[in-house]
Every structure is written in structure tokens, then in C-alpha cells.
């Protein structure tokens, strides 16, 4: 049996190679102590495991869904402009903003910032920012909600929250 394999003379498992795969009879003491595992259960020894902790979560984070920016119609733009104008009357300066304490919910477009993602530069996600309306800058065309600055062109919807 060893004629076709080149085995060194000092190989310590030569006798194992010569005898081949071990066979144990059902009544053998080894077979009694170590019964064969059923074939149906053997699959579990080949099941995958998480060798890199957190890697699967990082991959799932890359699978975020991005969408195209929604273009508003002329009527929707006019309605949004009138809503912003109404809010501007309530928060036209810092003291009136603090006095009126207007709370709003703004749905706005956030572009993809991951340069490794194919959505970078062309798609994004819609987020909802809730908080106190701190101010509206008509020159820069942005509003500030809870410290976050949002450009008018990114806004899809503004709702005033009444408590």
C-alpha cells in the first residue's frame, strides 16, 4: 500500500498509513464509548461562525437603502415657501424665536457621504429632524432646527408640532 507514496523512513505514522482507515465493530469498546454521530447532526460541525466580531454588522451597515431626491412640483414648492414665510414671522429674530418657542418636524434629503458606496453623489436618504426652530436665514436659504442647519432645497416637508 505504501508503494505509491513517498514516505520518509522515520515517519512515525507509517503503521497507520499501512492499515488504512480504522474500523470499529458495533460491540468494540471504543465504538460503545464513542458512538458514531448521525449524518443529520454532522452538518453542525461545518456551520459558519463569526470569526471577525462585528464584521457582519459593518457589512449590513453598507447595505443602507438610498433613494433618488424627490423633485417637488411648482404647487408643492409654493406651499413650502408659504409655510416657511409663516414660520419666519414667528422667528424673525432671536428674541421672538425664544419667546414663541416654535417646535417643528422637518423631512429633508441627506445625500450619501460614503465615497465607497455607489450612491455617493447621486442618491441619499430622507431624514426627519424634530426640534425647536432656532432661525430662518433667507439669504443663505436655510433653516436651523435644534442646532442643525438644513438647506431649503433639501426640505421635502415642514410641520409645526403643537404640544
MODELLER restraints for C-alpha pairs under 7 A, 6 or more apart:
rsr = mdl.restraints
at = mdl.atoms
rsr.add(forms.Gaussian(group=physical.xy_distance, feature=features.Distance(at['CA:1:A'], at['CA:18:A']), mean=6.22, stdev=0.5))
rsr.add(forms.Gaussian(group=physical.xy_distance, feature=features.Distance(at['CA:2:A'], at['CA:18:A']), mean=6.55, stdev=0.5))
rsr.add(forms.Gaussian(group=physical.xy_distance, feature=features.Distance(at['CA:24:A'], at['CA:31:A']), mean=6.03, stdev=0.5))
rsr.add(forms.Gaussian(group=physical.xy_distance, feature=features.Distance(at['CA:25:A'], at['CA:31:A']), mean=6.81, stdev=0.5))
rsr.add(forms.Gaussian(group=physical.xy_distance, feature=features.Distance(at['CA:26:A'], at['CA:32:A']), mean=7.00, stdev=0.5))
rsr.add(forms.Gaussian(group=physical.xy_distance, feature=features.Distance(at['CA:66:A'], at['CA:119:A']), mean=6.72, stdev=0.5))
rsr.add(forms.Gaussian(group=physical.xy_distance, feature=features.Distance(at['CA:66:A'], at['CA:123:A']), mean=5.78, stdev=0.5))
rsr.add(forms.Gaussian(group=physical.xy_distance, feature=features.Distance(at['CA:66:A'], at['CA:124:A']), mean=4.82, stdev=0.5))
rsr.add(forms.Gaussian(group=physical.xy_distance, feature=features.Distance(at['CA:66:A'], at['CA:125:A']), mean=5.31, stdev=0.5))
rsr.add(forms.Gaussian(group=physical.xy_distance, feature=features.Distance(at['CA:67:A'], at['CA:123:A']), mean=5.34, stdev=0.5))
rsr.add(forms.Gaussian(group=physical.xy_distance, feature=features.Distance(at['CA:67:A'], at['CA:124:A']), mean=5.47, stdev=0.5))
rsr.add(forms.Gaussian(group=physical.xy_distance, feature=features.Distance(at['CA:67:A'], at['CA:125:A']), mean=5.98, stdev=0.5))
rsr.add(forms.Gaussian(group=physical.xy_distance, feature=features.Distance(at['CA:68:A'], at['CA:123:A']), mean=4.89, stdev=0.5))
rsr.add(forms.Gaussian(group=physical.xy_distance, feature=features.Distance(at['CA:68:A'], at['CA:124:A']), mean=6.51, stdev=0.5))
rsr.add(forms.Gaussian(group=physical.xy_distance, feature=features.Distance(at['CA:69:A'], at['CA:109:A']), mean=6.83, stdev=0.5))
rsr.add(forms.Gaussian(group=physical.xy_distance, feature=features.Distance(at['CA:69:A'], at['CA:123:A']), mean=6.58, stdev=0.5))
rsr.add(forms.Gaussian(group=physical.xy_distance, feature=features.Distance(at['CA:88:A'], at['CA:136:A']), mean=6.26, stdev=0.5))
rsr.add(forms.Gaussian(group=physical.xy_distance, feature=features.Distance(at['CA:90:A'], at['CA:96:A']), mean=6.48, stdev=0.5))
rsr.add(forms.Gaussian(group=physical.xy_distance, feature=features.Distance(at['CA:90:A'], at['CA:97:A']), mean=6.52, stdev=0.5))
rsr.add(forms.Gaussian(group=physical.xy_distance, feature=features.Distance(at['CA:90:A'], at['CA:100:A']), mean=6.54, stdev=0.5))
rsr.add(forms.Gaussian(group=physical.xy_distance, feature=features.Distance(at['CA:91:A'], at['CA:97:A']), mean=4.18, stdev=0.5))
rsr.add(forms.Gaussian(group=physical.xy_distance, feature=features.Distance(at['CA:91:A'], at['CA:135:A']), mean=5.93, stdev=0.5))
rsr.add(forms.Gaussian(group=physical.xy_distance, feature=features.Distance(at['CA:97:A'], at['CA:134:A']), mean=6.14, stdev=0.5))
rsr.add(forms.Gaussian(group=physical.xy_distance, feature=features.Distance(at['CA:97:A'], at['CA:135:A']), mean=6.93, stdev=0.5))
rsr.add(forms.Gaussian(group=physical.xy_distance, feature=features.Distance(at['CA:101:A'], at['CA:132:A']), mean=6.40, stdev=0.5))
rsr.add(forms.Gaussian(group=physical.xy_distance, feature=features.Distance(at['CA:102:A'], at['CA:132:A']), mean=5.62, stdev=0.5))
rsr.add(forms.Gaussian(group=physical.xy_distance, feature=features.Distance(at['CA:102:A'], at['CA:133:A']), mean=5.60, stdev=0.5))
rsr.add(forms.Gaussian(group=physical.xy_distance, feature=features.Distance(at['CA:103:A'], at['CA:131:A']), mean=5.35, stdev=0.5))
rsr.add(forms.Gaussian(group=physical.xy_distance, feature=features.Distance(at['CA:103:A'], at['CA:132:A']), mean=4.26, stdev=0.5))
rsr.add(forms.Gaussian(group=physical.xy_distance, feature=features.Distance(at['CA:103:A'], at['CA:133:A']), mean=5.76, stdev=0.5))
rsr.add(forms.Gaussian(group=physical.xy_distance, feature=features.Distance(at['CA:103:A'], at['CA:160:A']), mean=6.04, stdev=0.5))
rsr.add(forms.Gaussian(group=physical.xy_distance, feature=features.Distance(at['CA:103:A'], at['CA:161:A']), mean=5.36, stdev=0.5))
rsr.add(forms.Gaussian(group=physical.xy_distance, feature=features.Distance(at['CA:104:A'], at['CA:130:A']), mean=5.74, stdev=0.5))
rsr.add(forms.Gaussian(group=physical.xy_distance, feature=features.Distance(at['CA:104:A'], at['CA:131:A']), mean=5.74, stdev=0.5))
rsr.add(forms.Gaussian(group=physical.xy_distance, feature=features.Distance(at['CA:104:A'], at['CA:132:A']), mean=6.25, stdev=0.5))
rsr.add(forms.Gaussian(group=physical.xy_distance, feature=features.Distance(at['CA:104:A'], at['CA:133:A']), mean=6.30, stdev=0.5))
rsr.add(forms.Gaussian(group=physical.xy_distance, feature=features.Distance(at['CA:104:A'], at['CA:158:A']), mean=6.81, stdev=0.5))
rsr.add(forms.Gaussian(group=physical.xy_distance, feature=features.Distance(at['CA:104:A'], at['CA:159:A']), mean=5.55, stdev=0.5))
rsr.add(forms.Gaussian(group=physical.xy_distance, feature=features.Distance(at['CA:104:A'], at['CA:160:A']), mean=4.35, stdev=0.5))
rsr.add(forms.Gaussian(group=physical.xy_distance, feature=features.Distance(at['CA:104:A'], at['CA:161:A']), mean=5.14, stdev=0.5))
rsr.add(forms.Gaussian(group=physical.xy_distance, feature=features.Distance(at['CA:105:A'], at['CA:128:A']), mean=6.57, stdev=0.5))
rsr.add(forms.Gaussian(group=physical.xy_distance, feature=features.Distance(at['CA:105:A'], at['CA:129:A']), mean=5.64, stdev=0.5))
rsr.add(forms.Gaussian(group=physical.xy_distance, feature=features.Distance(at['CA:105:A'], at['CA:130:A']), mean=4.34, stdev=0.5))
rsr.add(forms.Gaussian(group=physical.xy_distance, feature=features.Distance(at['CA:105:A'], at['CA:131:A']), mean=6.72, stdev=0.5))
rsr.add(forms.Gaussian(group=physical.xy_distance, feature=features.Distance(at['CA:105:A'], at['CA:158:A']), mean=5.79, stdev=0.5))
rsr.add(forms.Gaussian(group=physical.xy_distance, feature=features.Distance(at['CA:105:A'], at['CA:159:A']), mean=5.16, stdev=0.5))
rsr.add(forms.Gaussian(group=physical.xy_distance, feature=features.Distance(at['CA:105:A'], at['CA:160:A']), mean=6.34, stdev=0.5))
rsr.add(forms.Gaussian(group=physical.xy_distance, feature=features.Distance(at['CA:105:A'], at['CA:161:A']), mean=6.71, stdev=0.5))
rsr.add(forms.Gaussian(group=physical.xy_distance, feature=features.Distance(at['CA:106:A'], at['CA:128:A']), mean=5.50, stdev=0.5))
rsr.add(forms.Gaussian(group=physical.xy_distance, feature=features.Distance(at['CA:106:A'], at['CA:129:A']), mean=5.18, stdev=0.5))
rsr.add(forms.Gaussian(group=physical.xy_distance, feature=features.Distance(at['CA:106:A'], at['CA:130:A']), mean=6.37, stdev=0.5))
rsr.add(forms.Gaussian(group=physical.xy_distance, feature=features.Distance(at['CA:106:A'], at['CA:155:A']), mean=6.96, stdev=0.5))
rsr.add(forms.Gaussian(group=physical.xy_distance, feature=features.Distance(at['CA:106:A'], at['CA:157:A']), mean=5.80, stdev=0.5))
rsr.add(forms.Gaussian(group=physical.xy_distance, feature=features.Distance(at['CA:106:A'], at['CA:158:A']), mean=4.57, stdev=0.5))
rsr.add(forms.Gaussian(group=physical.xy_distance, feature=features.Distance(at['CA:106:A'], at['CA:159:A']), mean=6.49, stdev=0.5))
rsr.add(forms.Gaussian(group=physical.xy_distance, feature=features.Distance(at['CA:107:A'], at['CA:126:A']), mean=6.54, stdev=0.5))
rsr.add(forms.Gaussian(group=physical.xy_distance, feature=features.Distance(at['CA:107:A'], at['CA:127:A']), mean=5.63, stdev=0.5))
rsr.add(forms.Gaussian(group=physical.xy_distance, feature=features.Distance(at['CA:107:A'], at['CA:128:A']), mean=4.40, stdev=0.5))
rsr.add(forms.Gaussian(group=physical.xy_distance, feature=features.Distance(at['CA:107:A'], at['CA:129:A']), mean=6.48, stdev=0.5))
rsr.add(forms.Gaussian(group=physical.xy_distance, feature=features.Distance(at['CA:107:A'], at['CA:155:A']), mean=6.08, stdev=0.5))
rsr.add(forms.Gaussian(group=physical.xy_distance, feature=features.Distance(at['CA:107:A'], at['CA:156:A']), mean=5.48, stdev=0.5))
rsr.add(forms.Gaussian(group=physical.xy_distance, feature=features.Distance(at['CA:107:A'], at['CA:157:A']), mean=5.14, stdev=0.5))
rsr.add(forms.Gaussian(group=physical.xy_distance, feature=features.Distance(at['CA:107:A'], at['CA:158:A']), mean=6.47, stdev=0.5))
rsr.add(forms.Gaussian(group=physical.xy_distance, feature=features.Distance(at['CA:108:A'], at['CA:126:A']), mean=5.46, stdev=0.5))
rsr.add(forms.Gaussian(group=physical.xy_distance, feature=features.Distance(at['CA:108:A'], at['CA:127:A']), mean=5.54, stdev=0.5))
rsr.add(forms.Gaussian(group=physical.xy_distance, feature=features.Distance(at['CA:108:A'], at['CA:128:A']), mean=6.41, stdev=0.5))
rsr.add(forms.Gaussian(group=physical.xy_distance, feature=features.Distance(at['CA:108:A'], at['CA:154:A']), mean=5.22, stdev=0.5))
rsr.add(forms.Gaussian(group=physical.xy_distance, feature=features.Distance(at['CA:108:A'], at['CA:155:A']), mean=4.28, stdev=0.5))
rsr.add(forms.Gaussian(group=physical.xy_distance, feature=features.Distance(at['CA:108:A'], at['CA:156:A']), mean=5.28, stdev=0.5))
rsr.add(forms.Gaussian(group=physical.xy_distance, feature=features.Distance(at['CA:109:A'], at['CA:124:A']), mean=6.70, stdev=0.5))
rsr.add(forms.Gaussian(group=physical.xy_distance, feature=features.Distance(at['CA:109:A'], at['CA:125:A']), mean=5.82, stdev=0.5))
rsr.add(forms.Gaussian(group=physical.xy_distance, feature=features.Distance(at['CA:109:A'], at['CA:126:A']), mean=4.55, stdev=0.5))
rsr.add(forms.Gaussian(group=physical.xy_distance, feature=features.Distance(at['CA:109:A'], at['CA:127:A']), mean=6.38, stdev=0.5))
rsr.add(forms.Gaussian(group=physical.xy_distance, feature=features.Distance(at['CA:109:A'], at['CA:154:A']), mean=4.96, stdev=0.5))
rsr.add(forms.Gaussian(group=physical.xy_distance, feature=features.Distance(at['CA:109:A'], at['CA:155:A']), mean=6.49, stdev=0.5))
rsr.add(forms.Gaussian(group=physical.xy_distance, feature=features.Distance(at['CA:110:A'], at['CA:124:A']), mean=5.50, stdev=0.5))
rsr.add(forms.Gaussian(group=physical.xy_distance, feature=features.Distance(at['CA:110:A'], at['CA:125:A']), mean=5.33, stdev=0.5))
rsr.add(forms.Gaussian(group=physical.xy_distance, feature=features.Distance(at['CA:110:A'], at['CA:126:A']), mean=5.94, stdev=0.5))
rsr.add(forms.Gaussian(group=physical.xy_distance, feature=features.Distance(at['CA:110:A'], at['CA:127:A']), mean=6.73, stdev=0.5))
rsr.add(forms.Gaussian(group=physical.xy_distance, feature=features.Distance(at['CA:111:A'], at['CA:121:A']), mean=6.90, stdev=0.5))
rsr.add(forms.Gaussian(group=physical.xy_distance, feature=features.Distance(at['CA:111:A'], at['CA:123:A']), mean=5.97, stdev=0.5))
rsr.add(forms.Gaussian(group=physical.xy_distance, feature=features.Distance(at['CA:111:A'], at['CA:124:A']), mean=4.00, stdev=0.5))
rsr.add(forms.Gaussian(group=physical.xy_distance, feature=features.Distance(at['CA:111:A'], at['CA:125:A']), mean=6.39, stdev=0.5))
rsr.add(forms.Gaussian(group=physical.xy_distance, feature=features.Distance(at['CA:112:A'], at['CA:119:A']), mean=6.18, stdev=0.5))
rsr.add(forms.Gaussian(group=physical.xy_distance, feature=features.Distance(at['CA:112:A'], at['CA:120:A']), mean=5.00, stdev=0.5))
rsr.add(forms.Gaussian(group=physical.xy_distance, feature=features.Distance(at['CA:112:A'], at['CA:121:A']), mean=6.53, stdev=0.5))
rsr.add(forms.Gaussian(group=physical.xy_distance, feature=features.Distance(at['CA:112:A'], at['CA:123:A']), mean=6.18, stdev=0.5))
rsr.add(forms.Gaussian(group=physical.xy_distance, feature=features.Distance(at['CA:112:A'], at['CA:124:A']), mean=4.64, stdev=0.5))
rsr.add(forms.Gaussian(group=physical.xy_distance, feature=features.Distance(at['CA:113:A'], at['CA:120:A']), mean=6.01, stdev=0.5))
rsr.add(forms.Gaussian(group=physical.xy_distance, feature=features.Distance(at['CA:114:A'], at['CA:120:A']), mean=5.99, stdev=0.5))
rsr.add(forms.Gaussian(group=physical.xy_distance, feature=features.Distance(at['CA:131:A'], at['CA:145:A']), mean=5.61, stdev=0.5))
rsr.add(forms.Gaussian(group=physical.xy_distance, feature=features.Distance(at['CA:131:A'], at['CA:146:A']), mean=4.88, stdev=0.5))
rsr.add(forms.Gaussian(group=physical.xy_distance, feature=features.Distance(at['CA:132:A'], at['CA:145:A']), mean=5.62, stdev=0.5))
rsr.add(forms.Gaussian(group=physical.xy_distance, feature=features.Distance(at['CA:132:A'], at['CA:146:A']), mean=5.23, stdev=0.5))
rsr.add(forms.Gaussian(group=physical.xy_distance, feature=features.Distance(at['CA:133:A'], at['CA:144:A']), mean=6.08, stdev=0.5))
rsr.add(forms.Gaussian(group=physical.xy_distance, feature=features.Distance(at['CA:133:A'], at['CA:145:A']), mean=4.55, stdev=0.5))
rsr.add(forms.Gaussian(group=physical.xy_distance, feature=features.Distance(at['CA:133:A'], at['CA:146:A']), mean=6.40, stdev=0.5))
rsr.add(forms.Gaussian(group=physical.xy_distance, feature=features.Distance(at['CA:134:A'], at['CA:144:A']), mean=5.36, stdev=0.5))
rsr.add(forms.Gaussian(group=physical.xy_distance, feature=features.Distance(at['CA:134:A'], at['CA:145:A']), mean=5.68, stdev=0.5))
rsr.add(forms.Gaussian(group=physical.xy_distance, feature=features.Distance(at['CA:134:A'], at['CA:146:A']), mean=6.56, stdev=0.5))
rsr.add(forms.Gaussian(group=physical.xy_distance, feature=features.Distance(at['CA:135:A'], at['CA:143:A']), mean=5.84, stdev=0.5))
rsr.add(forms.Gaussian(group=physical.xy_distance, feature=features.Distance(at['CA:135:A'], at['CA:144:A']), mean=5.29, stdev=0.5))
rsr.add(forms.Gaussian(group=physical.xy_distance, feature=features.Distance(at['CA:136:A'], at['CA:142:A']), mean=6.10, stdev=0.5))
rsr.add(forms.Gaussian(group=physical.xy_distance, feature=features.Distance(at['CA:136:A'], at['CA:143:A']), mean=4.36, stdev=0.5))
rsr.add(forms.Gaussian(group=physical.xy_distance, feature=features.Distance(at['CA:136:A'], at['CA:144:A']), mean=6.34, stdev=0.5))
rsr.add(forms.Gaussian(group=physical.xy_distance, feature=features.Distance(at['CA:137:A'], at['CA:143:A']), mean=6.02, stdev=0.5))
rsr.add(forms.Gaussian(group=physical.xy_distance, feature=features.Distance(at['CA:141:A'], at['CA:151:A']), mean=6.04, stdev=0.5))
rsr.add(forms.Gaussian(group=physical.xy_distance, feature=features.Distance(at['CA:141:A'], at['CA:152:A']), mean=5.55, stdev=0.5))
rsr.add(forms.Gaussian(group=physical.xy_distance, feature=features.Distance(at['CA:142:A'], at['CA:149:A']), mean=6.46, stdev=0.5))
rsr.add(forms.Gaussian(group=physical.xy_distance, feature=features.Distance(at['CA:142:A'], at['CA:150:A']), mean=5.35, stdev=0.5))
rsr.add(forms.Gaussian(group=physical.xy_distance, feature=features.Distance(at['CA:142:A'], at['CA:151:A']), mean=4.18, stdev=0.5))
rsr.add(forms.Gaussian(group=physical.xy_distance, feature=features.Distance(at['CA:142:A'], at['CA:152:A']), mean=5.19, stdev=0.5))
rsr.add(forms.Gaussian(group=physical.xy_distance, feature=features.Distance(at['CA:143:A'], at['CA:149:A']), mean=5.69, stdev=0.5))
rsr.add(forms.Gaussian(group=physical.xy_distance, feature=features.Distance(at['CA:143:A'], at['CA:150:A']), mean=5.35, stdev=0.5))
rsr.add(forms.Gaussian(group=physical.xy_distance, feature=features.Distance(at['CA:143:A'], at['CA:151:A']), mean=6.52, stdev=0.5))
rsr.add(forms.Gaussian(group=physical.xy_distance, feature=features.Distance(at['CA:144:A'], at['CA:150:A']), mean=6.25, stdev=0.5))
